[in-house]
Each structure stands twice: as C-alpha cells, then as structure tokens.
Amino acid sequence: MAVPNYDQSLDTMVTTALDTFSRDPINALTDSGEKFLKAAATQGRVFVVNDAENVRHPILYDHGTASALYEPDKFAGTADAGTALTGAAKEILTHARFYLQAGTRNINFPQSQPPGNMIDYVSNVVKANMMHILNEEEQLFVRGAAGATMGATLRKDPALGDTDYDAGFPMSLASLLMSSTADANEDGADTTAEIFAGIKTDDVEKFTPYHVTTGGTSGKHDKIFTDLQSAILNTSYSEVERPTHVYMHLDSFEAILSKLRADAALPDPVNVNMGKEGTIAFGGVTLDWSRYLSKEAAWDSTGSATTSTYPMIGINWNSLRLNTVRAGGPGDGNLGFIRQIGAMQAHPTLSNLFKRIEWKRQWSVDNGRRSFFTISRLTDAAIT
C-alpha cells in the first residue's frame, strides 16, 4: 500500500474538519457571538434546501370568488351581489422567488506546519474560517455589505427587477423592510412596477411591511413605548403572522432599559437583572439589539433619507428563514453546507497550500412581510 503524501494527509484532515463544522455550525455561531444567525438557529429557521436557481414559497393572496349568502328555505330570491355562479374566477396563488447566491474563499495553510498536534491546528484554522464566514453573513444581512457602512446604495435584494438588486448578494435587512414600498426613502417608491421576490407589493398586500413614524420628542421618550406597542399590535394577525423580536441600536436598547428600571415597580432581583441576558421582554415580543444596526439616514423610511435615524425593527421569525444548500459529506444523518472545490492545491506564487470552498444561501420570507415593521425618526431627542 502506498503511503499517503503530505498533501493527501492535510487534505483529509481539512475535509474532516470542514464536514464537522458545516454539519453542526451551532458552536461556531456561539463563538461568533452575533444576533440574527444565532436567532435563526435557535428559532429553528435555518433550512437545508436542494441546489436550485431559487427558493420558491407559495403565497396565498386571495380567496377565490365571493361567497353567496342566501336563505336556504326559499326557492325564489336573489343571493347577495356577486354570486359564486356568476362571479369571475380569480387566481389566488402566486410564488415568492428568492434567488440563491453563492460565496467562496480559500483556506490557506503554510507548507511548513508547526510542531505538535496537526489535527488541532488544522481544526482551529478551519474553525476560524467558519467563524469569519458566519460573521460576514451576519453583516451582509444586517448592513447590506460586509464591513461597510449602511446606506441606500447598499440595499440588496434577491429578486430580479428590484432596483437594488446586485448579483451575488443575499437579501439584506433593509431590502426586506424597504424594497418595493411606497415610502419616500425607497428607491423609486414604487409598489406597482418594482418587484420584491418576484411580487408586486401593490398586488399582494401581505408583502407590504408596516412603517410608522414615532411620536417621541425630547424628554418624552416614553412615547416610544406606545408607538412600539402600537406597531406590535398592528402587525399581529395570528400566532404565525406576528412579530416575535424587535431589534434596535444599542443606544435605544439602553434608553429603554433605563426607562423601564426607573418607572417599573419591580422587585430588586428583577430590576437588577433586567437586560442581563441582552434581551428584554415587552408586549409579547423580545427586545434585542445588534452591534451592526447603526444610526443611519437609510432607516428613515418615511422621510427623504436625510435624517439620521435609530433603527427599531420588528422581525417575524415565523416567516424569516435562512436557506442553505446541502453540500459536503454526510455524517450522523446530516449534510453540511460547505462544498469543497477540488483537493488541496499549491499556491502558484507563494509557498502556501489552500483548499477552496463554496457555499450557497439565501434569506427568504414564507409568510409575507406584513408582520414586519420599522419605526422611523428615532433621533437622539426621541430616545434620551
């Protein structure tokens, strides 16, 4: 039997580490320490899908012809206007399409490995790359670009036809909340021609998110509580179609925490520990914050995109989901989401070896957008 050469041994260890981490990314998510990907995992909203051009979700937007109401014991008489027999048939089903986008990177290794346990070394290099990928995915979703400042030009959408669409980018949070709406900050402010996920929001009401401007003024940021409660109630339609979490800038979170501690008649243990886990229970939802949600004019959804606004965003984790394409080797009945492209290769100009990997994913919503909301015009005066 031939003895495996150095490249083959390293390739085997990298493959094993990649399959392990990509089949069970929870530990990497925990170490990365961010919000939206972790919430998707804990809420059971990370799905493995077959490789395809897009992810399609059936959307019911009508209920067919009108019902005919009549008195059953009368042979004569006319039913209510628009009887089922004479009414024109209506199409009641459409599909939302979210295009699967891909990412790729090289995992580099020096040809001269450090002494000691190579398995631990390789495993940690792969883990570091996995953590970076997941952290980058968090920024791509929340900010529209990894490491870039939020702005109108950074909103990306997974559907062709949206004016913000950019090939290769998954759906961003701003695109989810602001694309294809009538608000002034939306590029074009168009609900009739521009599409979101292949749907004109003017045709399908369920795909129009709820936007409201806060009434909070200087010294009266308690008005935010009533605005927040109103937004939660207005976007709650059922146990499935309702916001489950509200995300905001850290300044807003601390201001709400301070106000609740000052005004609420709570026992000392509750008062002291409120916000300790980074979340607050309020109005049947969970208030949370993200380090990537910065104060930006782009969040001024009802204005002219010139007023810097603290984001306060309602998310329905019964609808929002992260779709990953199955790839990699099977193990324990699971398939990883990382696909390896070829074997270990030598860099053409450097004394490095590298393994090239690829992954495909897309965020999507399968219960419409009307249970998502933004509260705009949250300025410094409104929260302090």
C-alpha positions in Angstrom: 0.0 0.0 0.0 1.3 3.4 -0.9 2.0 5.8 1.9 -0.1 9.0 1.5 1.9 12.1 0.7 1.8 15.3 2.8 -0.8 17.0 0.6 -3.2 14.0 0.9 -2.9 13.8 4.7 -3.6 17.5 5.1 -6.4 17.3 2.6 -8.0 14.5 4.6 -7.8 16.5 7.9 -9.2 19.6 6.3 -12.1 17.6 4.8 -12.9 16.1 8.1 -12.8 19.4 9.9 -15.0 21.1 7.2 -17.6 18.4 7.3 -17.7 18.5 11.1 -18.2 22.3 11.3 -20.5 22.7 8.4 -22.8 19.9 9.6 -23.1 21.5 13.0 -22.4 25.2 12.9 -24.0 25.9 16.3 -20.7 26.0 18.1 -19.2 28.4 15.5 -22.3 30.5 15.8 -22.0 30.7 19.5 -18.3 31.6 19.3 -19.0 34.3 16.7 -21.4 35.9 19.2 -23.8 37.7 16.9 -27.6 38.0 16.8 -29.5 37.2 13.6 -27.8 34.0 12.6 -28.0 32.8 16.2 -31.7 33.7 16.4 -32.4 31.9 13.2 -30.7 28.8 14.6 -32.5 28.9 18.0 -35.8 29.6 16.4 -35.5 26.6 14.1 -35.4 28.8 11.0 -32.3 27.5 9.3 -33.3 25.2 6.5 -31.4 22.9 4.2 -32.7 23.0 0.6 -31.8 21.4 -2.7 -29.5 23.2 -5.0 -31.6 25.2 -7.5 -31.8 28.7 -9.1 -34.1 30.0 -6.4 -36.2 29.2 -3.4 -39.9 29.4 -4.1 -42.6 29.9 -1.5 -46.3 29.6 -2.4 -48.2 32.7 -1.3 -52.0 32.8 -1.0 -53.0 36.4 -1.7 -56.8 36.0 -2.4 -59.5 33.5 -1.5 -61.2 32.9 -4.8 -64.7 34.1 -5.7 -67.0 35.7 -3.1 -69.3 33.6 -1.0 -73.0 33.6 -1.9 -75.2 34.3 1.2 -78.9 33.2 0.9 -81.9 31.9 2.7 -82.0 28.1 2.2 -85.8 27.7 2.7 -86.7 30.0 -0.2 -86.9 28.7 -3.7 -87.0 32.2 -5.2 -85.0 35.2 -4.4 -81.6 36.6 -5.2 -78.4 35.9 -3.3 -76.1 38.7 -2.2 -74.4 40.6 -5.0 -71.6 38.8 -6.7 -72.8 35.2 -6.6 -70.4 32.3 -6.9 -72.1 31.1 -10.1 -71.7 34.4 -12.0 -68.5 35.7 -10.4 -65.4 35.5 -12.5 -62.8 33.0 -11.3 -59.8 34.6 -9.5 -56.2 33.3 -9.3 -55.4 33.0 -5.6 -51.9 31.6 -5.6 -48.5 33.0 -6.5 -44.9 32.2 -5.6 -42.3 34.4 -4.0 -38.8 33.7 -5.6 -35.6 34.3 -3.7 -32.5 33.7 -5.8 -29.8 31.5 -4.3 -26.5 33.4 -4.2 -23.0 31.8 -3.6 -19.9 32.7 -1.8 -16.4 31.3 -2.0 -13.0 31.6 -0.3 -9.6 29.9 0.1 -8.5 28.3 3.4 -4.7 28.8 3.4 -2.1 26.6 5.1 1.7 27.1 5.2 3.7 24.2 3.8 5.7 24.1 7.0 3.3 23.1 9.7 4.0 24.0 13.4 5.2 21.1 15.5 2.7 19.3 17.7 -0.8 18.0 17.1 -1.6 18.9 13.5 -5.2 17.8 13.8 -5.8 20.6 16.4 -4.0 23.1 14.3 -6.0 22.3 11.1 -9.2 22.1 13.1 -8.7 25.6 14.5 -7.8 27.1 11.2 -11.0 25.7 9.7 -13.0 26.9 12.7 -11.5 30.4 12.3 -12.6 30.5 8.7 -16.1 29.2 9.6 -16.5 31.9 12.2 -15.4 34.6 9.7 -17.9 33.3 7.1 -20.8 33.3 9.6 -19.8 36.8 10.9 -19.6 38.1 7.4 -23.0 36.6 6.6 -24.4 38.4 9.6 -23.1 41.7 8.3 -24.3 41.0 4.7 -27.8 40.6 6.1 -27.9 43.5 8.6 -25.7 46.0 6.8 -26.0 45.1 3.1 -22.3 44.6 2.8 -19.6 43.1 5.0 -17.7 45.8 6.9 -19.3 48.6 5.0 -21.5 51.5 6.3 -25.2 51.1 5.9 -26.6 53.3 3.1 -29.3 53.4 0.4 -26.9 52.1 -2.3 -26.0 49.1 -0.1 -29.5 47.6 -0.1 -29.5 44.3 -1.9 -32.5 42.2 -3.0 -32.7 38.5 -4.1 -35.2 39.2 -6.8 -34.6 40.4 -10.3 -36.5 43.5 -11.0 -35.8 45.3 -7.7 -33.7 48.4 -8.4 -31.3 47.5 -5.6 -30.6 44.0 -6.9 -26.9 43.2 -7.1 -25.8 39.7 -8.3 -24.0 37.7 -5.7 -25.5 39.4 -2.6 -28.1 37.7 -0.4 -31.1 39.6 0.8 -30.4 42.4 3.3 -32.4 43.6 6.2 -33.0 47.0 4.6 -34.1 45.3 1.4 -36.6 43.1 3.4 -38.1 46.1 5.1 -37.9 48.8 2.4 -37.8 47.3 -1.1 -40.9 47.8 -3.3 -42.8 50.1 -0.9 -44.5 53.5 -1.2 -42.2 55.2 1.3 -40.1 58.1 0.2 -36.8 56.5 1.2 -37.4 53.5 -1.0 -35.6 53.9 -4.4 -38.4 54.8 -6.7 -41.1 54.5 -4.0 -42.9 52.1 -6.3 -45.4 49.3 -5.4 -46.8 48.8 -8.9 -43.8 48.2 -11.2 -40.8 47.3 -8.9 -41.0 43.8 -7.5 -39.9 42.1 -4.3 -39.1 38.4 -4.7 -40.9 38.5 -8.0 -44.1 40.0 -6.5 -45.5 43.5 -6.9 -46.5 44.6 -3.4 -49.4 46.6 -4.8 -50.9 43.3 -5.9 -50.2 41.3 -2.8 -50.9 43.2 0.4 -49.2 40.6 2.6 -45.9 41.6 1.1 -46.0 45.2 2.2 -44.2 45.8 5.6 -45.6 48.2 8.2 -43.8 51.6 8.6 -44.6 54.2 11.2 -43.0 57.4 12.4 -42.5 57.7 16.2 -44.2 60.5 18.1 -41.4 60.6 20.7 -40.0 64.0 21.4 -37.3 65.4 23.7 -37.8 64.4 27.3 -40.7 62.2 26.3 -39.2 59.0 25.0 -41.8 57.1 26.9 -43.9 57.8 23.8 -41.7 55.2 22.1 -43.3 52.6 24.3 -46.8 53.4 23.0 -45.5 53.6 19.4 -43.8 50.3 19.8 -46.8 48.6 21.3 -49.0 50.0 18.5 -46.6 48.7 15.9 -46.7 45.2 17.5 -50.5 45.2 17.6 -50.9 46.5 14.1 -48.6 43.8 12.7 -50.1 40.9 14.7 -52.5 38.9 12.6 -52.3 35.4 14.1 -49.9 33.3 16.1 -47.9 32.7 12.9 -48.1 36.1 11.4 -46.9 38.4 14.2 -43.6 40.0 15.2 -41.6 37.9 17.6 -38.4 40.0 18.1 -37.6 43.8 17.9 -34.0 44.7 17.1 -32.5 48.2 17.6 -29.3 50.2 18.1 -27.6 49.7 21.4 -28.3 53.3 22.4 -32.1 52.7 22.0 -31.9 49.5 24.0 -30.1 51.1 26.9 -32.5 54.0 26.9 -35.5 51.6 27.1 -33.7 49.6 29.8 -33.1 52.7 31.8 -36.7 53.9 31.4 -38.1 50.5 32.5 -35.9 50.4 35.5 -36.8 53.9 36.6 -40.6 53.6 36.1 -41.4 49.9 36.7 -42.3 48.9 40.3 -40.3 45.7 40.1 -38.6 43.6 42.9 -34.9 44.3 43.3 -33.7 41.0 41.8 -35.8 41.6 38.7 -34.7 45.2 38.4 -31.0 44.4 38.8 -31.0 41.5 36.3 -33.2 43.2 33.6 -31.3 43.2 30.4 -28.6 40.9 31.8 -29.0 38.4 29.0 -29.1 41.1 26.4 -32.8 41.0 25.8 -36.0 42.5 27.3 -39.5 41.0 27.2 -42.0 43.6 26.1 -45.5 43.4 24.7 -45.3 39.7 23.9 -42.0 40.1 21.9 -38.3 40.1 22.7 -36.4 43.3 22.5 -32.8 42.8 21.3 -30.0 44.9 19.9 -27.3 44.4 17.3 -23.9 46.0 17.0 -24.3 46.2 13.3 -27.5 48.3 13.4 -26.1 51.8 13.3 -27.8 55.2 13.2 -28.3 55.9 9.5 -30.4 58.1 7.3 -31.3 55.0 5.3 -33.6 53.9 8.2 -35.7 57.0 7.8 -38.3 55.0 5.8 -41.0 57.7 5.8 -38.7 60.7 5.2 -36.4 61.8 2.5 -33.4 59.7 3.5 -31.6 62.7 5.0 -32.5 62.4 8.7 -30.2 60.0 10.7 -32.5 57.6 12.4 -32.0 54.9 15.1 -33.4 51.7 13.7 -36.2 49.9 15.6 -37.2 46.9 13.6 -39.9 44.2 14.1 -39.0 40.8 12.8 -41.3 37.8 12.5 -39.1 34.7 13.0 -42.1 32.6 12.0 -41.6 34.0 8.5 -38.0 34.9 8.1 -35.7 32.0 7.3 -32.2 31.2 6.2 -31.9 28.7 3.4 -28.6 26.8 3.0 -27.9 24.5 0.1 -26.8 20.9 1.1 -23.3 20.1 0.3 -20.3 18.2 1.8 -20.1 14.7 3.1 -22.9 13.0 5.1 -22.4 12.2 8.7 -24.8 11.4 11.5 -27.6 11.8 9.0 -26.7 15.4 8.2 -25.2 17.2 5.2 -23.0 20.2 5.6 -23.5 23.5 3.8 -19.8 23.8 2.7 -18.8 22.4 -0.7 -15.1 21.7 -1.3 -13.8 22.5 -4.8 -11.1 20.1 -5.6 -8.3 18.8 -3.4 -5.6 20.7 -1.6 -3.7 22.9 -4.1 -0.4 24.6 -4.1 -0.4 28.4 -4.5 1.2 29.3 -7.8 3.4 32.1 -6.5 3.6 31.5 -2.7 4.8 28.7 -0.5 1.2 28.1 0.7 -1.3 25.3 0.2 -5.0 26.1 0.0 -8.4 24.4 0.0 -11.1 26.3 -2.0 -14.7 26.1 -0.6 -18.1 27.4 -1.7 -21.5 27.8 -0.1 -24.9 28.9 -1.4 -27.6 30.5 0.7 -30.4 33.0 0.7 -32.7 34.6 3.3 -36.4 34.4 2.5 -39.8 35.0 3.9 -42.5 32.4 3.6 -45.4 34.1 5.4 -45.3 37.5 3.8 -43.9 40.8 5.1 -46.9 42.5 6.7 -45.8 41.1 10.2 -42.5 43.1 9.9 -42.3 46.7 10.8 -39.9 49.7 11.1 -40.3 52.7 13.5 -38.7 55.7 11.9 -37.5 59.1 13.0 -35.9 57.7 16.2 -33.4 60.6 16.7 -31.3 61.4 19.8 -34.0 63.7 21.1 -36.6 60.8 20.9 -34.7 58.3 23.0 -32.8 60.4 25.6 
